[in-house]
Amino acid sequence: MSNKRTSRRQFLHRVGIAAGLAAAPLARRGFAQAKRQVTMRLDWLYQGPNAGFLIAQDKGFYEQAGLNVEIGPGKGSGSTAQLVASKATQFGFADGFVVGNSVSKGMSIKMVAGIFRRNPTAVVVLDESDIKTPKDLEGKTIGGPTGGTQFVQWPAFVKGCGLDGSKIRFTNIDPAGSPPGLITGQIAAIAGYAQGLVPSVEIRGNKKARVLWYADCGVTAVSNGIIVHTDLIKDDPEIIRSFVAASLRGFLYGRAHPDELAIRRCRRSRDGRRSCRSRPGSRPTPPASRSDGCRRRIGKRRSWCSNNMVESQARSKLSNSTPTSSCRRAMNSFRRKRDLIRPE
């Protein structure tokens, strides 16, 4: 009898050990799957220049790094730098010129990764305007957010171009209001990142734009990168490494897949959805002719238009719209983006 009791005890003991061993991997797996919450603020609206972060989020690169990242739009690099300095957000995307200026004013922030190799800041005007050179800006009004790179770098641009700054008015305009203000003629010029402003003007306004680069007047500062508060570098360097590595994967993937990047940007941005959405009431055309038309218009870029057509056709079943105008606008945008590529 005692032997049976002993066996029963041994059996229960062994079962308990086995259960504990079986539960251990599950606990470790659950711990490994726990994601760290991270906040990130962009420099601007959801646009192509900062879409690498959106790609990293949508493709699961952050999740693979153990991060749950919340990405919010910005109102300029200066505003983003202030949010990082006040610890209102952990990570930011901001211009290096602005970061250096902010550090000189006592902000405890640092750039931990560079993204752009060349300063993309520029004054954008309509090609039909009488503004042909920076000197023609005198007597005109320029719009842009006063918390952005374009405003912080403005004195250097004025000095480098030899302009009389007192003859030029720089007025504060919300990021979303800059392109419409230029298109409707409310202001003569807007300042910002050319690769973001030019497509917005040409797609939404169907008007060709002219670019006056800050770099051509000597403003060749380090451009955008990922910034953090210096305390985060001391307290949690590992989360910075994880975030930076995943973000760079997003930008590299977007560079290799520009068609997918464009579509994802459209899905994220309200402004983008308007520019990529087809025109309601357009005359339907057979799917085959749409695809052929895209190939004839865009050439090597036909894959973007083709993919965009698939997405637009799916939406048209619900909205009774067709993607004809979307293809034409995509063609103009990519043609202009190609022209913006300049040698280092």
Steps between C-alpha positions, in 0.01 A plus 500: 500500500778733589673415172186603309483829690864563427447427132202734493706776660781441256254506212348830609843645560615398155183639341558834678855519375393415146228764507746758623749415227228514237379838624845657498534522120149641477587770752817582312309512171241731650773724635674505163179598325442798730558817298649817639291811440683771305387847387637664188425842348570576134627831371203557272180350368495140377694534176758321291809648671403350838313194373783267603362504853154411374645213297684371808174504693279350229748227403547393861866602531437674832299205626784264412729724706264470798354850467146632476555840337244780495582744216354850486529776237705810572485873437863558415839390631510780756173389653611135502830593665311677778278196558804273531679749728196513730471119492151521355616243247792257509612521138481773239587558137661840458745703296862509614524880463202535733644248746830688517318829551285344773803357683662843494191628684538241775279214380628157605446317173728308265477350153569126511449412133517696174253437217541772233843568352414835342300797619158472325372837623390736224266779398233368264316727257271440205683469171261755350596766756747783443732362771793354309786551749527556877544875436146509360366407845551856619165673533319167528337298780627151582296251699604218731485388865722716717592192704649323198842461344424747224445780751800419720727486194340807341756757629785288359319473165441877485863572583638238262288627210583864575135597552348787693301314765303812591337492156372143541215403728502149648152415627406205721286239321400154621676216311176383343417852382827577320437328163138623471615853581749491214261332256222753561735798481455612861879504537776527242726227640522230763803360677568145614633169378478496122437127468190541714366833373549459126286184462230659717488808278515315170256222592241714675532811288603350166757780475871468441726620780843665505753430777749746654733288712639627831817300431569705187544801729742319729261350755657153495427389856446141608141413427241278666570224747360323805531701822457409867542660840847453646348333807363219282852432371617450858195316632404270215752478214361162391161640406678760285698232318185298437302799376775629273568158344131440428455853361794464263349174376183694424681768300708247306190295421315811385789598275496154341119497467391858414167382359401336828628798699278736301192289558564466873553874530166556327324271741642678803451864406166673455665734252655200327167320471358804322787520254502126430123460490354496155265766377131420564285493191785428260411300192583130561760336279579129465763375747728388217507845339571661836801275547626563146453874546703493817778316322507753219495799737735393776735255330731357763272623778199308366504257795399780741213608283397139443497426872321826570239402243434173681442688825291765327289240320425332832390836643297584191266209569391686810529861385410462129819685409762409244879543521556675168612834644702328771723340240560832324584675827735220605680536167555874550615451858761238415626699202555801726659291775747370244592858412562577868778241522826693508861379523675517832 
